[in-house]
Amino acid sequence: MDEAQTGTNKTVLDWNKKGSVPDERLSLRIDAQEANRYQAKAGKAKLGELSPSLKSLRKKVRNPFDEEEDDNDGAMDEEAIRVLRELEMNANDASNNDTTLLNSLTSSERHFIDQRSNIANQRMEENAGKLNALQQSDTLSRKSGITKMTNDDYANRMQDAIYNPRRLREQSFEENVAKKVGLKGHITKHNTGAVVKGVKKINETTNRKKVKGLTMDDAAKVGKQKMSKNATAELILKKSGQTARLTEIKMKTATSRKNTDSKKPKRSYSAEMKKLLKASLQKNGAVR
């Protein structure tokens, strides 16, 4: 055969070998793309046949199996995994010209890609679950009268090792309440709704001032019992160490009601208690 023969003709002649039926040889002569696939499946794919971008991808796959490479250099990046998975998903597409790369990989390399892809998919699912849980937590916070989480809050809590969506939602909400309202303790799956209602009532009673001494259980109690503002104010004062002052106010207002001849303006227990509450919360920060 003439040495000046073109590359195209050489490819055609490569397929004209014994062992191939006439129809198969004819198909391979006509369809260069099919010929490439056939050659790749036969284990004859060469790196030189790949485009520069695919060569780079193949190198990233090969590196983890090269003992002479440094450990860090052998790590495949997420972009490489993504592209290779796309190639694999499109392998049966008649218009796909990149099956040579996939077919030239060893079974170990393919297994490695599958493992990394599964890990990446699992991470995506976990992140989606976390984001949904944090959005639910944000909704609970806003129903409680607390401002929504910032982007930084989202970013920080997405790093949390907890994946259980329900627990992540509750923990995120209780951290938000503790930080912005001042409540301590933990929320359970049975009292989340009551805590939301209770925190809202506490915020209304204190005119959105932080409290001291109250717990999540106290907030749940306020929510479950549908306490009035007076009862809520009394609870807040007692928990903040104002029990003695409350007793004093009760006695004073009771005496004032009995003394009908007194010319002093009569003040109710409710009014005196609200005055005490306002004074006790004056130095506390505002609920955000």
DRENKOL-201596 format. One record per atom (N, C-alpha, C, O): residue in three letters; x, z, y. Coordinates in steps of 0.001 Angstrom, whole numbers, plus 500000, padded with zeros to 6 digits. Each point is the difference from the previous one (the first is absolute). Example, Ala and Ser with C-alpha at 12.3 -4.5 7.8 and 13.67 -1.06 7.14 Angstrom:
! residues 2
ala513190507800494310/ala499110500000501190/ala500900500000501200/ala501036500665499981/ser498614498615501069/ser500820500060501190/ser499230500730501090/ser500509500169501108/
! end
This chain:
! residues 288
met500859500000498804/met499141500000501196/met500882500000501227/met501040500657500017/asp498548498598501034/asp500793499885501228/asp500125501348500689/asp499013500723500132/glu502245499637500327/glu500222501289500646/glu499329500075501351/glu499760501099500501/ala499931497778500102/ala499353499975501320/ala498508500227499909/ala499273499924500991/gln500300500350497822/gln498560500220499797/gln499503501125500891/gln500694501001500179/thr498131498848500376/thr499459500990500955/thr499629501280499274/thr499821500026498783/gly500064501089502046/gly499609501298499451/gly498621499953499391/gly499730500656498994/thr499393498563501622/thr498621499899499509/thr499968499390498614/thr499315500494499104/asn501453498398500723/asn500031499342498698/asn500610500906498947/asn499576500006498844/lys501451500780501581/lys500646500908499058/lys499012501039499489/lys499986500336498816/thr499173500177502117/thr498986500981499596/thr499049499400498976/thr499610500650499031/val500028498096501208/val499095499320499070/val500638499871498636/val499354500250498982/leu501945499352500987/leu500673499811498725/leu500209501315499258/leu500030500032498770/asp500117501065502002/asp500168501310499368/asp498820500340499109/asp500139500717499010/trp498714498767501350/trp498802500327499232/trp499771499027498834/trp499156500236499136/asn501598498683500859/asn499822499004498941/asn500856500393498800/asn500960499311499656/lys498681501798499717/lys500780500530498892/lys499139500080498754/lys498771499977500063/lys501903500117498811/lys499275500134498748/lys499276501336499971/lys500468500987500567/gly498415499033498785/gly499229501235499910/gly498829500021500954/gly499122500854499881/ser500845498223501062/ser498877499924500935/ser499132498823499606/ser500499498915499703/val498215501307500298/val499090498917499643/val499932499016501152/val500268500385501138/pro499378498345498609/pro499966498978501073/pro499146500394501185/pro500401499802501147/asp498404500764498589/asp499115500379501113/asp500649501062500874/asp499861499990501223/glu500856500935498123/glu500644501077500749/glu501122499429500858/glu500135500365501168/arg500678498735498256/arg501099499403500760/arg499467499212501182/arg500575500039501088/leu498316499240498702/leu499411499213501076/leu499507500909501123/leu500198499719501182/ser499151501385498418/ser499492500945500997/ser501131500591500817/ser499883500152501217/leu501203500179498122/leu501129500617500694/leu500714499010500915/leu500548500389501032/arg499448498334498593/arg500606498980500863/arg499191499834501284/arg500557499862501089/ile498113500155498763/ile499124499732501144/ile499890501219500914/ile500033499867501223/asp499835501319498183/asp499738501222500772/asp501266500851500076/asp500306500762499083/ala500419499096502017/ala501252500749500167/ala499742501500500030/ala500801500789499499/gln498069499596501094/gln499663501430500084/gln499801500575498604/gln500493501087499699/glu498792498192499455/glu499781500439498628/glu501318500041499235/glu500211500865499150/ala500660498203501159/ala501309499975499352/ala500799501247500339/ala500646500595499137/asn499302499786502115/asn500718501211500418/asn499465501231499277/asn500763500866499574/arg497914499198500295/arg499406501136499301/arg500426500012498527/arg500328501047499442/tyr499659497802499963/tyr500376499877498593/tyr501439500446499800/tyr500317500745499073/gln500547498779501821/gln501410500335499895/gln500230501495500196/gln500831500604499321/ala498416499994501626/ala500149501432500264/ala499572500819498794/ala500666500967499629/lys498211498640499753/lys499510500722498834/lys500964499886498827/lys500077500894499157/ala500641498026500798/ala500968499794498931/ala501288500769500253/ala500933499929499199/gly499126500796501893/gly501174500792500308/gly501118499212500627/gly501154500424499947/lys498534498424500655/lys501033499137500558/lys500005500003501516/lys500695499198500623/ala498521501715499983/ala499969500036501461/ala501351500410500535/ala500637500908499466/lys499804498429501586/lys501292500294500609/lys499780500505501409/lys499078499585500703/leu501820501347499695/leu499881500573501329/leu500111498932501067/leu499398500119501068/gly501360498848498655/gly500188498944500985/gly498731499239500296/gly499904499337501033/glu499095500746498060/glu498759499277500215/glu499076500722500977/glu499017499419500461/leu501286501846499862/leu499130500801500848/leu500322499803501467/leu501125499666500373/ser497858500549500453/ser500207499954501446/ser500811501219500427/ser500045500986499264/pro500600498976501913/pro500796501151500461/pro499210501304500023/pro500526501049499628/ser498199498892500810/ser499206501230500064/ser499732500563498609/ser500034501215499805/leu499698497901499217/leu499763500461498643/leu501282500495499343/leu499965500918499180/lys501179498472501178/lys501279500505499501/lys500210501439500442/lys500453500846499229/ser499206499415502033/ser500158501350500541/ser499116500989499255/ser500420501114499687/leu498341498463500032/leu499089500868499262/leu500510500260498587/leu499931501122499499/arg500575497835499872/arg500486500152498634/arg501194500953499955/arg500157500775499057/lys500675499155501974/lys501151500896500067/lys499546501446500084/lys500610500884499399/lys498301499362501359/lys499487501364500137/lys499447500516498678/lys500038501200499728/val499447497883499450/val499512500404498690/val501161500276499065/val499978500956499225/arg501049498186500859/arg501142500126499105/arg500848501236500293/arg500521500630499080/asn499617499711502181/asn500917501070500401/asn499801501316499252/asn500987500607499585/pro497766499861500224/pro499836501275499300/pro500543499995498579/pro500233501059499417/phe499972497734500018/phe500496499912498632/phe501494499688499958/phe500573499847498922/asp500049500058502234/asp501424499701500091/asp500763501306500120/asp499929500665501033/glu500794499707497932/glu500678501297499981/glu501119500090501014/glu500428501099500354/glu500055497762500121/glu501096500017500952/glu499518500228501414/glu500802500268500894/glu497879499630499324/glu499450500168501341/glu499852501471500332/glu499773500822499112/asp500353499511502148/asp499758501364500459/asp498524500330499817/asp499149499115500083/asp500543502165499665/asp498610500400499748/asp499077499620501136/asp498889499525499763/asn501551500675501468/asn499155499694501152/asn499783498508500150/asn498925499546500391/asp502138499684499284/asp499873498550500141/asp499031499436498977/asp499435498925500205/gly500367501788498696/gly499160499484498933/gly498524500257500196/gly499187499607499163/ala500458501036501909/ala498590500334500213/ala499228498807500550/ala500430499352500955/met498444500373498439/met499153498921500498/met499130500514501122/met499438501091499898/asp500440498134501181/asp499124500440501084/asp498558499618499697/asp499728499176499127/glu499356501440501611/glu498575499789499745/glu499577498560500262/glu499086499488499353/glu501582499861501598/glu499649498615500315/glu500299499091498816/glu499228499093499692/ala501905501160499644/ala500359499194498831/ala498970500174498888/ala499583499032499365/ile500015502219500411/ile498984500278498986/ile498706499271500328/ile499380499392499128/arg500220500674502132/arg498743499373500420/arg500033498500499753/arg499049499437499457/val502051499905500943/val500105498551499845/val500004499611498531/val499341499039499605/leu501406501710499584/leu500064499685498579/leu498640500171499325/leu499635499220499120/arg499625501797501292/arg498677500191499429/arg499057498871500407/arg499152499576499215/glu501002499944502009/glu499190498865500443/glu500336498762499175/glu499114499242499606/leu502176500565500139/leu500405498860499175/leu499387500113498608/leu499530499012499434/glu500481502192500026/glu499466500209498664/glu498494499746499948/glu499490499399499055/met499803501075501990/met498550499804500045/met499638498525500153/met498950499557499536/asn501941499683501124/asn499730498582500228/asn500664499105498960/asn500042498780500159/ala500473501825498784/ala500764499228499017/ala499176498896499353/ala500542498960499625/asn498158501255500240/asn499138499010499346/asn499392498999500973/asn499227499123499614/asp501137501024501645/asp499498499084501020/asp500732498663499867/asp501230499956500045/ala498022498968499792/ala500615498686499795/ala500857499575501180/ala500918499197499837/ser498801501326501342/ser500758499603501188/ser501233500866500227/ser500736499791500964/asn499495501186498150/asn501117500926500192/asn501292499393499468/asn500068499584498843/asn500946500366501998/asn501280499412499613/asn501060501050499695/asn501153499651499743/asp498480501627500282/asp501008501053499923/asp500027500720498657/asp500573501085499896/thr498814498329499068/thr499978500670498706/thr501381500039499369/thr500240500801499096/thr500671498354501360/thr501350499990499449/thr500640501375500108/thr500648500462499062/leu499174500185502070/leu500594501320500207/leu499446501005499000/leu500763500726499361/leu497930499321500502/leu499397500974499095/leu500401499741498553/leu500288500932499249/asn499727497818500376/asn500314499660498616/asn501469500215499664/asn500367500091498829/ser500467499988502193/ser501428500199499752/ser500367501472499882/ser501142500327499677/leu497896500574500583/leu500274501429499897/leu499938500455498546/leu499235499461499199/thr501570501528500476/thr499967500563498653/thr498810500942499874/thr499372500366500994/ser500329500020497770/ser498878500918499782/ser500249501349500673/ser499064500627500495/ser502193499821499525/ser500335501274500661/ser499751499913501495/ser499497500938500617/glu500867497908499958/glu499798499813501438/glu498510499942500335/glu499560500559501004/arg499680498767498156/arg498553499942500222/arg499380501397499878/arg499124500377500779/his501353500379498224/his499491501363499812/his500315500855501218/his499180500811500429/phe502005499004500119/phe500405500749501195/phe499081499682501175/phe499569500897500725/ile500136497811499454/ile499108499577501087/ile498613500610499813/ile499393500484500956/asp500110499489497799/asp498679500574499730/asp499964501494500318/asp499033500497500577/gln502030500212499042/gln500060501438500281/gln499969500269501492/gln499230500833500479/arg501630498441500262/arg500059500205501443/arg498675499627500662/arg499556500657500942/ser499826498287498554/ser498723499569500562/ser498914501041499752/ser499190500282500882/asn500797500289497909/asn499011501032499681/asn500184501234500873/asn499029500607500452/ile502236499755499779/ile500292501148500868/ile499519499717501414/ile499403500857500650/ala500870497907499827/ala499584499625501359/ala498477500019500124/ala499459500467501002/asn499849499019497966/asn498532500000500025/asn499441501421499990/asn499038500310500703/gln501587500551498482/gln499553501391499942/gln500189500686501347/gln499149500770500446/arg501992498936500198/arg500266500601501312/arg498969499526501026/arg499541500781500835/met500101497936499096/met498997499467500923/met498648500679499786/met499313500346500961/glu500310499842497771/glu498725500656499697/glu500003501451500489/glu499005500485500539/glu502128500200499263/glu500102501389500455/glu499893500079501522/glu499310500864500540/asn501380498223500141/asn499950500000501465/asn498593499714500509/asn499549500586500984/ala499758498492498322/ala498618499697500392/ala499111501230499801/ala499147500300500835/gly501062500411498043/gly499234501218499743/gly500294501087501023/gly499095500701500453/lys502183499434499908/lys500388500997501008/lys499374499680501351/lys499462500876500678/leu500621497849499699/leu499451499598501297/leu498504500273500063/leu499493500483501012/asn499804499207497903/asn498556500249499958/asn499702501498500111/asn499070500401500700/ala501726500428498604/ala499806501453500061/ala500250500528501405/ala499272500871500477/leu501760498603500190/leu500312500448501361/leu498923499562500990/leu499689500721500947/gln499750498100498828/gln498907499544500864/gln498772500895499835/gln499306500296500973/gln500428500134497789/gln498890500930499765/gln500273501340500679/gln499099500610500577/ser502162499843499346/ser500389501247500669/ser499808499887501506/ser499541500936500655/asp500817497906499879/asp499839499762501439/asp498525500063500396/asp499654500537501052/thr499488498912498099/thr498554500043500259/thr499490501442500012/thr499195500370500855/leu501276500444498194/leu499607501411499950/leu500450500731501263/leu499265500821500549/ser501944498872499900/ser500531500648501206/ser499143499676501213/ser499678500882500797/arg499952497844499338/arg499199499595501161/arg498593500599499948/arg499417500311501039/lys500039499851497751/lys498697500658499861/lys500086501476500377/lys499006500611500394/ser502196499954499480/ser500211501406500349/ser500260500189501482/ser500114501130500474/gly499979497774500257/gly500270500094501426/gly501470499967500335/gly500402500403501091/ile500415499114497970/ile501441499905500221/ile500355498541500229/ile499379499103499430/thr501618500666501405/thr500406498621500262/thr500574499367498738/thr500512500697499124/lys499400497989500790/lys500481499294498819/lys501522500058499906/lys500690500293500977/met499812499424497833/met501438500048499767/met500699498869500745/met499432498929500215/thr501801501331500171/thr500813498980500652/thr500659499132498936/thr499964500324498813/asn500637498571501621/asn500727499137499065/asn501160500748499357/asn500315499783498830/asp500322501102501941/asp501097500802499452/asp499493500942498909/asp500671500212498990/asp498129500353501224/asp499402500869498977/asp499780499219498708/asp500304500478498907/tyr499164498317501240/tyr499774499154498820/tyr501315499714499288/tyr500100500141498781/ala500909499455501989/ala501294499633499415/ala500623501181499262/ala500529499838498900/asn499411501342501702/asn500600501190499382/asn499269500389498722/asn500629500367499007/arg498054499553501019/arg499232500439498834/arg499986498960498889/arg499717500328498847/met500586498423501489/met500126498977498956/met501226500266499130/met500085499512498873/gln500869501267501657/gln501206500330499246/gln499773501165499043/gln500884500339499213/asp497947500269500851/asp499704501161499164/asp500067499625498527/asp499539498934499592/ala501041501957499625/ala500148499723498568/ala498669500083499258/ala499871499479498893/ile499144501175501715/ile498689500144499343/ile499306498639499931/ile499898499295501004/tyr499630500347497808/tyr499258498747499905/tyr498511500245499764/tyr499177499158500359/asn500460501989499039/asn498588500285499760/asn499218499815501300/asn500139500817500911/pro499044498136499204/pro499324499697501272/pro499169501152500554/pro500030500274501199/arg499215500411497908/arg499167501107500478/arg500853501121500573/arg499700500520501074/arg501363499859498218/arg500855501087500483/arg500728499596501276/arg500166500813500908/leu500268497934499160/leu500688499529501204/leu499058500040501198/leu500398500387501099/arg498352499210498685/arg499004500028501077/arg499785501428500497/arg499986500254501204/glu499846500681497845/glu499753501395500370/glu501210500624500685/glu499866500717500991/gln501320498999498465/gln501206500583500591/gln500235499470501404/gln500357500751500907/ser499440497946499264/ser500188499400501322/ser499018500592501005/ser500359500283501143/phe498391499900498416/phe498975500572500882/phe500326501446500362/phe499891500390501162/glu500510500406497844/glu500288501415500280/glu501231500145500891/glu500064500918500819/glu500917498184499031/glu501169500033500886/glu499593499658501430/glu500508500586500956/asn498583498474499179/asn499518499604501320/asn499232501142500666/asn500168500267501190/val498987500402498021/val499219501128500523/val500922501158500373/val499824500632501042/ala501160499643498101/ala500936501095500271/ala500798499739501271/ala500227500902500806/lys500193497855499356/lys500833499645501146/lys499210499986501307/lys500488500478501024/lys498306498982498946/lys499257499775501244/lys498978501086500342/lys499636500167501164/val499898500578497815/val498989501037500251/val500579501401499815/val499605500939500692/gly501333499194498371/gly500624501300499777/gly499551500711498741/gly500400501141499768/leu498774498214499403/leu499527500628498769/leu501099500004498938/leu500821499085499930/lys499176501961499251/lys500968500126498917/lys499299499852498652/lys498772499952499922/gly502030499978499025/gly499432499943498657/gly499837498584499489/gly500535499049500570/his498720500828498346/his499856498712499324/his498532499605499833/his499094500833499978/ile500726497869499906/ile498670499432499761/ile499891499658498522/ile500959499502499410/thr497904500753499993/thr499768499610498614/thr498998498856499966/thr499336499701500992/lys500570499669497846/lys499096498852499883/lys498538500410500158/lys499141499158500263/his500573502150499574/his498614500466500068/his499549500366501411/his498800500098500254/asn502146500107500671/asn499576500461501324/asn500417499092501153/asn499922500398501163/thr500519498388498522/thr500460499092501056/thr498906499741501034/thr500244500089501203/gly498552499591498326/gly498899499711500922/gly499643501190500871/gly499721499846501189/ala500287501362498209/ala499685501212500760/ala501070500282501050/ala499691500442501107/val501563499301498544/val501097500204500957/val499845499058501187/val500208500400501146/val499427498353498584/val499799499023501080/val498946500512500984/val500219499990501211/lys498638500456498265/lys498923500515500865/lys500432501269500731/lys499697500188501178/gly501021500685498097/gly500441501249500598/gly501001499800501120/gly499911500656501038/val501041498443498763/val501008499721501032/val499328499435501249/val500365500343501124/lys498657498792498664/lys499278499437501147/lys499294501101500794/lys500045499998501230/lys499298500949498073/lys499294501102500668/lys500998500920500717/lys499726500469501104/ile501406499782498284/ile501035500839500618/ile500509499352501283/ile500181500675501014/asn500050498010498936/asn500464499284501199/asn498968500074501128/asn500355500161501168/glu498379499722498473/glu498931500081501010/glu499920501405500601/glu499781500157501201/thr500398500854497960/thr499894501395500453/thr501166500396500903/thr499819500736500971/thr501367498777498708/thr501202500372500769/thr500268499054501161/thr500988500150500719/asn498129498879499458/asn500235498981501023/asn501338499300499754/asn500783499748500916/arg499439499950497801/arg501173499251499544/arg501316500712500333/arg500931499402500538/lys499117501877499130/lys501235500768500115/lys500482500380498600/lys499189500267499114/lys502116499755500690/lys500541500410498714/lys499652501458499721/lys499859500808500918/val500004499509497797/val499657501367499604/val501146500622499200/val500899499304499529/lys499047502010500331/lys500999500728499217/lys499293500903499003/lys498982500622500305/gly501585499434498492/gly499453500897498987/gly498932499405499110/gly499653500595498980/leu499821498253501374/leu498957499370499175/leu500625499188498869/leu501096499456500135/thr498185500477498753/thr500452499228498847/thr499023498866499697/thr498922499911500587/met501484499224498481/met499121498921499554/met498733500579499364/met498914499440500145/asp501235501681499153/asp498831500646499386/asp499022500487501069/asp498785499921499821/asp501753500583501291/asp499132500429501104/asp499225498808500563/asp498805500093500282/ala501902498789499873/ala499339498793500507/ala498919499538499034/ala498918499586500417/ala501386500489498270/ala499007499617498992/ala498781500919500078/ala498868499550499824/lys501364501732500438/lys498897500964500131/lys499110499647501188/lys498773500030499903/val501861499635501214/val499242499595501193/val499154498773499694/val498835499921500390/gly501772499110498899/gly499290498765499680/gly498878500199499011/gly498915499446500178/lys501326501342498772/lys498989500215498958/lys498803500789500521/lys498849499672499712/gln501442501367501056/gln498927500873500483/gln499345499492501282/gln499063500610500515/lys501436498277499987/lys499467499417501238/lys499899501063501099/lys498954500191500621/met502155500478499589/met500042501103500969/met499672499525501407/met500308498872500386/ser499067502010500361/ser499745499724501417/ser501310500143500764/ser500994500482499457/lys499003499097501802/lys501204500141500817/lys500354501471500202/lys501177500361500021/asn497800500491500128/asn500258501433500173/asn500679500590498761/asn500983500734500107/ala498479498935498726/ala500574500515498754/ala501413499454499794/ala500888500707499523/thr499305498034500843/thr501326499393499870/thr500986500662500955/thr501140500279499630/ala498418499970501595/ala500859500661500987/ala500382501400499527/ala501143500428500161/glu497898500275499260/glu500263501351499489/glu501045499960498889/glu500900500839499957/leu498977498184499147/leu500962499848498908/leu501401499711500543/leu500984500578499539/ile499095498531501437/ile501296499640500589/ile500663501223500634/ile501198500223499828/leu498016500565500905/leu500545501192500663/leu500459501048498983/leu501055500613500165/lys498150499587498790/lys500384500967498971/lys501294499581499312/lys500879500828499762/lys499237497880499919/lys501187499508499309/lys501245500036500885/lys501127500019499506/ser498654499991501799/ser501148500032500917/ser500358501424500430/ser500827500200500890/gly498536500794498461/gly500340501388500278/gly499227500632501133/gly500455500978500592/gln498370498473499722/gln499202500511501122/gln498791500827499534/gln499022500132500737/thr501041500413498064/thr498857500753499462/thr499653501206500872/thr498827500263500266/ala502195500467500177/ala499770501192500834/ala499321499623501312/ala499088500691500454/arg501354498221500148/arg499397499556501265/arg498549499578499787/arg499152500237500861/leu500560499141498004/leu498625499598499699/leu499100501223499863/leu498877500016500504/thr501620500995498818/thr499227501243499844/thr499717500625501362/thr498898500484500259/glu502109499498500600/glu499846500544501355/glu498939499238500786/glu499184500600500700/ile500835498078499181/ile499019499162500704/ile498592500282499484/ile499054500088500782/lys500811500052497902/lys498683500279499415/lys499422501304500544/lys498827500077500365/met502025500943499680/met499542501299500495/met499623499915501477/met498983500551500421/lys501834498764500351/lys499771499897501444/lys498712499246500293/lys499205500433500833/thr500582498447498492/thr498788499202500250/thr498751500712499497/thr498922499856500578/ala501226500913498341/ala498855500761499481/ala499593501082500989/ala498810500216500231/thr502176500468500359/thr499734501041501002/thr499363499398501237/thr499098500582500601/ser501391498234499770/ser499478499318501187/ser498533499650499822/ser499223500078500951/arg500393499538497840/arg498599499640499745/arg499083501233500055/arg498849499912500429/lys501682501234499130/lys499195501230499990/lys499828500581501401/lys498967500588500322/asn502070499236500510/asn499978500575501348/asn499207499082500929/asn500567499157500695/thr498135501019499302/thr499134499117500796/thr500076500285501485/thr499619499163500818/asp500877502030499539/asp500057500359501424/asp501274499498500678/asp500116500038501225/ser500828499497497977/ser501275499557500579/ser499784498763500866/ser499263499080499646/lys501413500938501510/lys499902498853500909/lys501049498920499681/lys499976498910500571/lys500942501413498510/lys501033499026499635/lys499355498848499222/lys499065500209499228/pro501444498572500986/pro499444498861499249/pro500262500174498510/pro501111500331499586/lys497872499446499633/lys500137500170498554/lys500630498743499393/lys499571498878500268/arg501455501340498911/arg500655498882499310/arg499736500126498505/arg500084501087499428/ser499602497805499965/ser499707500007498569/ser501295500063499184/ser501092499711500489/tyr498734500679498251/tyr501140500044499075/tyr500606498609499857/tyr501220499842499957/ser497909499153499970/ser500463498621499852/ser500875499575501173/ser501066499414499813/ala498472500889501397/ala500757499609501190/ala501341500715500060/ala501018499392500331/glu498986501913499346/glu501244500774500025/glu500968499517498919/glu501212499949500209/met498232499702498642/met500838499527498904/met500650498656500352/met501178499785499714/lys498062499326500899/lys500547498703500402/lys501085500170501054/lys500991499269500013/lys498810501699500863/lys501003500288501021/lys501295500484499346/lys501095499577500372/leu498759501318498644/leu501161500506499265/leu500693498878499232/leu501228499923499971/leu497983499217499415/leu500561498886499234/leu500810499078500906/leu501108499589499653/lys498334500095501497/lys500687499121500947/lys501332500598500435/lys501008499298500090/ala498986502005500177/ala501223500681500431/ala501039500023498882/ala501193499821500246/ser498343500402498522/ser500938500097498873/ser500618498651499636/ser501089499940499430/leu498206498980500905/leu500497498656499659/leu500746499333501152/leu500522498895499857/gln499522501782501272/gln500537499380501214/gln501432499500499825/gln500372498945500512/lys500421501835498756/lys501407499636499835/lys500229499038498835/lys501110499501499814/asn497865500246499421/asn500136499082498860/asn499955498550500474/asn499361499679501002/gly501318499465498270/gly500013498587500355/gly498674499331499695/gly499156500555499297/ala500674498259501233/ala498766499240499769/ala500066499261498671/ala501065499572499554/val497772500291499829/val499900499213498769/val500169498532500354/val499392499508500951/arg501436499793498279/arg500214498577500272/arg499153499154499059/arg500039498772500070/
! end
